[in-house]
């Protein structure tokens, strides 16, 4: 696959057009965001250009991409279940999973969410944590799930925030990465964070196990990610988009 | 005597015609007024929700509207594919060959019996697992062609059957082979009969093409939806999309009306 990408001069990257600040689409059709810049940098170091595709996250997460795109640089958490269908590089950054609740409900601790509805994105580790099926790829610890808390899924994490911002109150809480939650709060969505981070996720670049032979591509991607760590590129991008360096394990 | 009668009748005929024209003008005026009032009222209601943001339309409008090209391309290609499938399907349904008849009937029953969106998902997500991987655009076009082809098969079948038997019998009496009868006599007349129904289907397809957005095709609705949700301007974005679909429908309906008028010239 590496040879094919190099001879075409293009690498097809799966991204989310609605996952600010990691990735989002602009009015002229181009993409921007932390993940987008990481993808552009990876392509640059491979000596090719990027073509962004926009499959649903649940499609990317399930593997079996039918060769519709080559890699996913989409802040995907390395979990045991996903390792079964996807090949991951070494993590390019780590985020804490942060719980948030709607401001006027008045919940101040995680226990207050017992029996409540929590909005999560489809196919995300946040959904898996809520339903008790999450096993992190690096064996990281998970906080206990509030008793009886129910998951309410939307297509993407941002849909949860956007529906609350437009006035809907289908769920009481929202679980997503701390970066996404902070972005929504900064934009004025009436959420407030509650409790400490529930777990820390290693996020990596992924390729499809069912794709054509890609051992060389995988090795190259790993090498590039390691390089971007040591030469500070990832830290710089992290500071730019998140105001903190999330590239080392917390 | 006849000239005198005509001279008396002419002004009366003129007066009647004028009265009819005035009545028609009156009707059209009140009709247009009703449209204008209702649309203005709807516009006011939407404006009053406080969500109207002209800056959003200026910034993202072009991006959303850029999806029109793809939407029209999908529709035109799909209706062509559907028409071809429909003619074949109709011939199959009318065939005396039990295999062809069975095939065509199964096609119609199966495809009319499952939701279009299920077919779209199936072609895009399920076929790859059987080894057939299609890009979003071909997948969308195939799904729409297949689906509309089944409905249009029945329309064409009815159209073919509506061509007067006398036509066929006369052709047979002239010694024309069956294939030539179908091709030169029956099908052309059947086409004229089915044009209104086909036009109707094309109008419906303009809207159904929006379903292809579920497989990530960046046509009109996908753009409006994505942009609207990520910018908290879903009302405006969807309104833009809705207005564009409406405009496309109106434009096409106008051309369809002209085509029908043109084809009906032989009747007058």
Interface residues (C-beta under 8 A of the other chain):
Chain A: X17 X18 X20 X24 X25 X27 X28 X29 X53 X54 X55 X56 X59 X64 X66 X67 X68 X158 X159 X162 X165 X166
Chain B: X59 X60 X62 X63 X66 X125 X128 X129 X133 X135 X216 X218 X226 X227 X229 X230 X232 X234
